[in-house]
């Protein structure tokens, strides 16, 4: 059964992670969310569900305004050619649909198939925003607490510059 926003918030509370959530119209792209930047504090982020040619999967967490350069990420990680993962695999692994990709979907990756990539610029931010398993809200938390959440699920985030 897929995680819900309520089970996510319970998990964050159990970990002692302070978080706040703002409801908004569904946002499918960073561009659509620009008008909400003044209403939601912290770094606005994007999340890329990626697949390497060798079958490995990655979740890249990046600032919303940073352009991903997959060729550079491939070289920095030493992995086979990266491409965007298909919606069916996104649903199968993270229980999410396109436009709702979020690190909170790691709750659904019970087989731990993903490698979590955290962009260097995101890692340096104090506060970050992600969808709480659906794209009609944004949840704000400290970046250090995001790392705590990711590690609590058994992942060790890889810090890498994901673009230019």
N, C-alpha and C positions, 0 to 999 in steps of 0.2 A: 504494500500500500504506500502511495506517495505521501511525502511530508506535506503538511499544510502550513499556512502562515502561523496558525495558533501553535502547532507543534514546534515550529521554528522559534517562536518567541519564548516558549517554555524552555527550550534548549538553551537559548541565550541567557535567560534568567537563571537557570540552573548553573551556568558557567560564571555567573556574576557579571555579565556583560551588559552595560548600560546601552540602551538603544531607543531610538524614536522613529516613528513611522508617519509619513504624510501621504494621504490618499490624493490621487490625481487621475485625470483621464488616462486610459491606456496609452503607453508610449512604446513604440516599436523601435525607434532609432534615437541616437544621441541628439540628432537635429530636432526631433519632435520635443525633446525635453528641455530645450534651451530656455523657454519661457519660465520654467520652474526653478532655474538656478538661483534666483534671488530669494526664493521661498524655502529652499531646502539647503541647510548649511553643509559645508564639506565638499570634497572632491566628487564630481559626478563621473561615474565610471562606465566602461563598457566591458563586456565579457565575450570572449571568442571561444566557441567550441570547435576544436581543431582535431584533425586526424592525420597521422603520419602514414606514409605509404606502407610502412611495415606493420600497420594495424594498431599502433599505440594512439591513445587519445590524450588530449591536453585541454585544460581550461586556462585561458590567458586572461588575467585581470589587468586592465589598463585604464589610464585617464581617458575620459570620453573624447577629448580633443586630440589625442595622440594617434598618429597614423601607424597602424601595424605594418611591419615589414617582415613578412613570413620567411623570406630568403635569409635575412639576418638572424632570425630566431633559429632557423634550421642550423646555420653555421655555429651559432653560440651554444646550441644544445648538442650538436653533433648527431642530429636525427635525420631520418629520411624525409623526403619532400612532404611539406605540410599543406593541407587544404582545409577548407571549412567542412566540418562534419555534417552529414545529412540529417534532416529533421527526424527521421525514424530512429537513428542511433542516439540523437539527443534525447528523445523520449525514452528510449530503452535504458540508457545509462543514467540520465539525470532526472527523468520524469518531467521534463520541461518542453515547451514549444518555442520556436523561434520568436524573438522579441522579449522573451522572459528569462533568458539565460542569466544566471546569478551564481555566485559561489555558495549560496544557501542551498542550491540544488545538490550539493555534495552529500547532503543528508540522504538522498535517494540512491547514491552510488554505493550500494552495499557490497559490491564485488571489488571496490576500490580500483577501478580500471583507469581512472584519470590521474594525470600528473598536473599539479596546480602550478601555473607560472604567474608570478606577481611581478609586474613591471617595476623597474627601479624608481620611476617617478611616483607611482602609486605607493610604493613602500615608504617613501619619504613624506607622504602626506599625513596630517594629523587625524583627519576625519574623512570617511569615505561613505558613499551611498550606493546601495544595490537594491534591486527589486526583491521583495520578500516572497519569492516563488510565483509571483504574477506581476504583470507590468502595469498595474493600475495603482501602484504605491511605490514609495522609496523609503528604505530603512537606512538610517544614519547610525554609524558606530565608529569608535576609534579604530585606527588601522591596527594598532597593537592587539585590540580585541578581535579583529578579523583573523589575525594570525592565530590567536588563541583558539578561536572557533575551528579553523581549518585543522590545526594540530589535534584538537580534541576528537576529531573524526579519523585520525590515523594517517593524515597526510603530512608531508614535510614540504612546504612551499619552496619553489625554486625561484630565486630573485634573478631576473634577467631583463635587460633592456629589450623591449619587444618592438621598438620602432625607432623613428628618427625624430 
